[in-house]
C-alpha cells in the first residue's frame, strides 16, 4: 500500500479550511500535514514540512496572492507540487497560475472524488484540471491570449474599474506618463485604439481579475 499524500492546505477563510480538512479526513490516501491562512505562511510551512502537494487558493486577502505564493514555492528548494483550488475561473487567473508553475487548477464546485483524484495526480506531477478549465486552456492554445506583463495587467484591471490615468497613477504609485506608456502597449496587444475598446475586449476574453 502506498503512503498517503502529504498535503498542506492554504485558504484565508477559516470556515472553508475547516470544511476542507473535514472532507480530506475522509480519504485514507491523504494526510493533511499543515494549514496556512496566507501566502507567506504557506511558503514558510512548505519549506518546513515539505508536503507532496500544496492545495492553494488564489485570493488570500492581505499579503501576496496564491499565484505569487505558487511561484515562490515552485521556485524553492523543495519538490512540492501546487494544486490550485479556487472559485475563480477567468482566463487571466488560469494563465497566471499555470504560468507560475501550478500542477493543476481545480474549481471548488468539483465533487469530492474529483478533488481526491486531482490531489493524487498532482502528487505524481501530473496535470489535473477541472473540465471547464481544461476547455478554456484548449481554447487559449488555439487562440493564444495576449501576454500582458504584471504591470500591464494591474493597469488593465484598474481600467476595468473605470479609473482615469491620474487615479491609476496614484493607485499604483507611478507617474501618469508611465500609465500612458503602458496603455499604449495594452492597446497594441489587445488590438484596440480606445479605453472602452480595451475594457470591452478584456471582458470578452476574461482578462480582468
Buried (B, 14 or more C-beta within 10 A) or exposed (E): EEEBBBBBBBBBBEEBBEEBBEEBEEBEBBBBBBBBBBBBBBBEBBBEBBBBBBBBBBBBEEEBBBBBBBBBBBEEEBEBBBBBBBEBBBBBBBBBBBEBBBBBBBBBEBEEEBBBBBBBBBBEEEBBBBEBBEEBBEEBEEEEBBEBEEBBBBBBBBBBEEBEBEBBBEBBEBEBEBBEEBBEBBBEBBEBEEBEEBBEBBEEBBBBB
